[in-house]
Structures are given as C-alpha cells and as structure tokens.
C-alpha cells in the first residue's frame, strides 16, 4: 500500500496540494478522499489547490513524536488557502517569534529523513 498523493507539480512546474471538491457541498477538502467529508456525497473531483496561503496559527514542535526520526524543532501550524479551507501543516520556520497572524506563506517540499538511502519528503509552508 502506498501513501496517498498529497502534493504534485502542475503543468507549469508549480508545487500544489492535491485536494478534492464536491459539487454537492460546494466545498473543497484536503487531503483528497473519494467521499466528501462535509456531505458524504461521492461526487468528489480531484483538484489542485493553491500553493499560497495565510498563516492562522502556529507553534514549535520541540520533542520528536513517536516514530519520527526527522529534525526538531520544526514549525507546525494552520494555513488558510484561497479555496477557503484550512490545512494543518508543517512550517519551515521553527521560531514562533518570527511568525505572525495573517502572514503570507507558500508551499515547499522538505526532506525530513532518509530511509533505505532514499529521501523522505513532505510538504510544508514557508514564510
């Protein structure tokens, strides 16, 4: 079983989150699922979401969660996208004093570990 597709590069090379949109609910969601989390409708369409957002909340993770082998500290927060959804996400800035409410952020890829000689990458937002 492979991990779900969370981010891709679009036809212009821009990094984008992979989400869903349901015509029944009129709402976007992330990550993509086959059923709308708001209405239960099964009419979800795959959509590439905005790569830019606004910072809503943040903190620093200073102790490794169970099973995590990547670097600490790291930033963790909530980013609102243009589609109106808020994404709980890793932040590239780990110093909370360098972040502010409403700060513009953009999507990046971060390497957080190596496993069997391969990079383990995830999405994050950077100021």
Secondary structure, DSSP 8 states (H G I E B T S, - for coil): ------EEE-TTS-EEEEEEEETTTTEEESS--SS-TTT--S-EEEEE--SEEEEEEEEEE-S--TT--S-SSEEEEEEEETTS-EEEEEES---GGG--TT-EEEEEEEEEEEETTEEEEEEEEE-
